[in-house]
């Protein structure tokens, strides 16, 4: 069974919810996400979207089977708020 990994960029909306805006397929589904060039592409897309819209963005990682069904989903830990462009989007702020 060949699984694929996708990075889903979502716009953070009130009440802790998010709305998916874009997906980027992994270029190396067997490598850890931090070694996958598609992850950096997802981060860049999320930052550009936030800069253009003013909305914070998050990234989730989906693992899909060959039929496209979700096998696993996990937050990437990325949260980018364009109001604070110099903050590390992976740093935990306790909120």
Secondary structure, DSSP 8 states (H G I E B T S, - for coil): ---EEEEEEEEEEGGGEEEEEEEEE-S-TTS-GGG-HHHHHHHHHHHHHHHHH---EEEEEEEE-TTS-EEEEEEEEEEE-GGGTTS-TTS----
